[in-house]
Amino acid sequence: MKILLDFLPVIVFFVVYKITGDIILATGILIPATLAQMAYTWLKTHRIEKMQLVTLVLVILLGGATIMFKDKTFIQWKPTIVNWLFGIACLGSHFIGGKTLIQRLMESSIELGQQTWRQLNIGWILFFSLTGIVNLLVAYGFSEEVWVNFKLFGILGMTLIFILGQGIYISRHLPPQNKPE
């Protein structure tokens, strides 16, 4: 459900683009949709995650630049910048502090060994790096419409497949008392 909520502004962006064919207008709708998503999250949980806040700031800055300069390049770079920032945060946590970012985010839900947490973190670093690169390849190598489709279906699909793979990896490394029967 959280992934769906996280992708809701992108879905709104996609629908507006498909109806109008106007990436500037779709970006103009993306900004308040992202703000509404944050407001809903705040009202429901009384907290906003740092990753959500980074995404919001980049949507406002790069979306605003897209509208101001009427140049789709800014919004096309947003997924890459977001993914690379998350990758850098995961990489930094590998060397700073006693726990990786992924461990800090997930350890209240599952118990894993330190080496497994580090390997999961490396997986996320690689995923975020690859997603950013693929976004740029699609943005510069294909039409605007293909990129809009990729922004929703490609990135969402990559994310779901990666999370499924992570789930399988985690299930193989759970302590015996935590393994599902």
Disulfide bonds with the S-S distance in Angstrom:
none
